[in-house]
Every structure is written in structure tokens, then in C-alpha cells.
């Protein structure tokens, strides 16, 4: 954690580390892992809300806990930009991090793969590998998605690649 800014370090230390090393194919152990995942997500969400930094909502889209969907948002120039968020838990989880997808942004930035999967290879994947199986979904959001949004959304807005919903509505009315 050396070299990290104090806010990131403080946030990360408040997200519980996970102990169960299990993936979707591991039956009862996976159920235990999911319980830990939910506890970490609840802790992270509560911490964000207490600091007035609420920026995502996710939930499992299936009973097995292998497909997750939700919303994430980023505030830039006092405008809220909201995006669909989805990901699947890889079969090799927790050794492999989930690939976080923002389908609405597919093709709008070079720091993204086909299907809207955000690029996390250079910075996040080595960190995940080093901390597996202690990292989970909350850590992927904190150390993967949050910095990606902070780096990419202002550039996409300033370049005109994405527009705020109010700006898009007013330009459609004048057309």
C-alpha cells in the first residue's frame, strides 16, 4: 500500500478482507464466500454513505451469485453521469478478478475492451493477484472501477464522447 494516497489507503483498510478461498464451482464453500462478499460490500457501501460518497448500487442477478448488475455514477462539473454496471464471477474466482462492464461506454475509450469491459490489466490485476483470495467484489469496485471512472469520465465528458442526460435531451429538442 506504499505510494497510495491516504484516502485510498484509509478506505481500503476499512473494507473487510475475505478468508474463504472458493469460487462458483465450490458448493458450500462458495456460499460461505458469498456471505463474506456481502459483508464486505455492506461495509464499503456504509462507509461511502457515511462520507457522502455514495457512487454505486449492485446486487446479485441470480441465486448462485455468479452474475451481478447495478448502476454506478460519477459527478463531474456538478453533473451526475450514471451507467449500467454488470459483471460475471469467473469460474477461477477468486484467483481471477471479475471483468467489470459498463456497456453504455463500449467503444468510447481506448481503455476498454469489447462489450464495455473496463481495462484493469496494468494496475489492478497484479494487485488482485498479489492479494487473492483476500480481495473480493468490494475491493474490485474500490481499486478498479472507482479510479477508472475518476480517470476516464472527465476525459469522455470534456471530449464530447458522453453527454449529460439534460444536455442530450435539450439537443434533441432543438434538432
VENLIN-V908252 format. One record per backbone hydrogen bond with DSSP energy under -1.0 kcal/mol. NH is the residue of the N-H (numbers start at 1). CO is the residue of the C=O. E is the energy in kcal/mol with one decimal. If there is no record, write none. Layout:
[[NH	CO	E] [NH	CO	E]]
//
This chain:
[[4	1	-1.6] [9	5	-2.3] [10	6	-2.6] [11	7	-2.6] [12	8	-2.9] [13	9	-2.1] [14	11	-1.0] [15	12	-1.1] [18	134	-2.7] [22	20	-1.2] [26	23	-2.3] [29	26	-1.7] [31	27	-1.5] [32	28	-1.9] [33	29	-2.4] [34	30	-2.8] [35	31	-1.8] [36	32	-1.9] [37	33	-2.6] [38	34	-2.7] [39	35	-2.1] [40	36	-2.5] [41	37	-2.6] [42	38	-2.8] [43	39	-2.4] [44	40	-2.6] [45	41	-2.8] [46	42	-2.7] [47	43	-2.4] [48	44	-2.5] [49	45	-2.6] [50	46	-2.4] [51	47	-1.3] [52	49	-1.6] [53	48	-3.5] [57	71	-2.7] [59	69	-2.2] [61	67	-3.8] [65	62	-1.5] [68	87	-3.0] [69	59	-2.3] [70	85	-1.9] [71	57	-2.4] [72	83	-2.4] [73	55	-2.3] [74	81	-2.2] [76	79	-2.7] [79	76	-1.6] [81	74	-2.8] [83	72	-3.1] [85	70	-2.6] [86	101	-1.9] [87	68	-2.1] [89	66	-2.8] [93	90	-1.9] [95	92	-1.6] [101	86	-2.5] [102	116	-3.1] [105	102	-2.1] [106	103	-1.4] [108	105	-2.4] [113	117	-3.9] [116	113	-1.6] [118	100	-2.6] [119	111	-2.0] [125	120	-2.2] [128	124	-2.7] [129	125	-2.7] [130	126	-2.1] [131	127	-1.4] [134	131	-1.6] [135	131	-1.1] [140	136	-2.0] [141	137	-2.2] [142	138	-2.5] [143	139	-3.1] [144	140	-1.4] [145	140	-1.8] [146	141	-2.8] [148	144	-1.4] [149	145	-2.9] [150	146	-2.2] [151	147	-2.0] [152	148	-2.8] [153	149	-2.1] [156	152	-2.7] [157	153	-2.7] [158	154	-2.8] [159	155	-2.0] [160	157	-1.4] [161	156	-1.6] [162	156	-1.5] [168	164	-2.7] [169	165	-2.0] [170	166	-2.2] [171	167	-2.0] [172	168	-1.5] [173	169	-1.6] [174	170	-1.4]]
//
